[in-house]
Amino acid sequence: MEHNEYPKHMHHPHSQRGKTEKVEEYLSDKKANWQGTPDKYPPVLVYNVDQEEQHRAQGYYTIGSSSPEAFAQAAAIPPAPDYIPEEYPKWVGDKLVHSAEEERELAPKRGRQKEPS
């Protein structure tokens, strides 16, 4: 894994959510008519320096920061030494099984003769 600065999210201080409202009149095909306003200055995702500079000129800003050092430090955290993964319960197809025995019973019904791993 390596640190990548992009893509990153940018926000605008005057961001506003759009509004939607139902109009009581109905169209000829009996579907409700909706009206509203779009979002103003919605959050954006930038993929390179040029896009970041363009949005920054429009008033957008990034929240927080990302650095290769912080990424390396976060990536170097080892898992807890006492962590033991639990295999069951788990989904097998559309059935929830609670043990290896239940999974073996389900295998012939699903057309597999494979032992659970």
Secondary structure as UniProt FT lines:
FT   STRAND          8..11
FT   TURN            13..14
FT   STRAND          19..26
FT   TURN            28..29
FT   STRAND          32..37
FT   STRAND          44..46
FT   HELIX           49..57
FT   TURN            58..59
FT   HELIX           68..75
FT   TURN            81..82
FT   STRAND          90..92
FT   TURN            93..94
FT   STRAND          95..97
FT   HELIX           100..109
FT   TURN            110..111
//
